[in-house]
C-alpha cells in the first residue's frame, strides 16, 4: 500500500507543479510583452519541468531503472493530463505527427529518473 501511496503522491506533486507553472506562464504572458503565439512552446516547457520532477521523485523512490521508470511515469502523467483536457473541453487530442512534441517531456522524465536513481539520501 505504501508503494501505491508514493506513486500517487508523485503524480499529485507533478500535477500541482504543472498547475502552478501554467498559472505563472499565463500571468507572464498577460503582463509582459512575451508573445502569446508561443503558448505551445511555453506549455511544452512546463510539461518538461513537471516530467523532470516526476522522474526525479520516482527514480529516487524506486532506485533502479530510472530511465525506464521516468519515461513510463511521464507517459502516464501525459495521459492523465490528456484525459483531464478531454473531459474539461469536450475535445479530443488529434493523432498523428503532432504527438511528436510529447517526446521531449518524456525524455526529460527519463533524464529525471536517471538523476533520481543516482541521488543520495
N, C-alpha and C positions, 0 to 999 in steps of 0.2 A: 504494500500500500504506500510505503514511503517513496518508492520509485515513481509511482503514478503521480503523487503529490508534487514531487520535484519537477517532473516533466511539465505538469500543468502550471506550476509556478514559473518555469522558464518561459512558457508561451505567454502567460499573463504579463510578465515583466517586459517581454518583447513587444506585446500589444500596447502596453502603456507607453513605452518609449516611442513606438510608432505614432501614437495619437499625439503625444506631446511635441514631437518633432514636426508632425504635419501642421499642428497649430502654430508653431514657431515659424515655419516656412510661409504659411498663409499670412501671418502678421507682417513678416518681412516683405512679401510681395505687395501687400496692401500699402504699407507706409514707406517704402523705399522705391527707388527707380529700377528695381530688379524687373527684368522683362517677364511678363505673365505668360508669354508664349513658351517659355522654358519649363512650364509646370511639370511636364512629363519627366524631365531630367531631374528636377528637384525631388519628385516622388521616388524615382529610382535611387537617388542618393539616400533618401530617408529609409527606403527598404534595405539598402546595403548596410546602413548603420544598424538597423534593427536585427537583421540576419547575422551580422557580425557579433552583436551582443548575445544573441540566442546561441550561436555556435560556441562562443566563449563559455557561456553558462553550462551548456550541455557537455562540452568537452571536458570542462573542469569536474563535472559530476561523474561522468561515465569513465573517464581516464583511459580509454582505449579507442582506436579507430576514429580519431577526431575528424578526419577529412570526410569519412563516410557519414558519420552521425551528424556532423554540421550540415552537410548537404541535405540529408534526409529530413532533418528537423526544419531546415529552411524551406524545403518543398512543402512540407505540411503547413508551415506558417503562411506561405503564399497561397495555398489552397484555402486555408481558413479566411484569410483576408479577401480572397476572390468570392467565397461564399457569402461573406458579410456584404460585399459590394453588390452581388446579385440580389440578395434579399432587400437591401436598402433602396436600390434604384430600379428594381424590376427589369434589369438589363443584363444580358449575358456577356461573357468575355468571348471575343471573336478568336477563333482558332486560326493558326497559320504562322507565317513568318513573324508576325508581331509578338509572338511569345518568346522570341529570342532575347528580348530585353530583360526577361526574368532570369536569364542565365547569370548575369552579373551579381545580383543579390545571392544566388545560390553559391556562386564562387566565393563571395565574401563570407557566407555562413560556413563554408568548408575551411577557409583560412582561419576563421574564428574558432572552429572546432580543433584545428591543429594547435593553435596557440593555447586554447583552454586545456588541452591534454598536457601540455608542457609547463603549465603554471604550477608553481609550488604553493602549498598551503601554509 
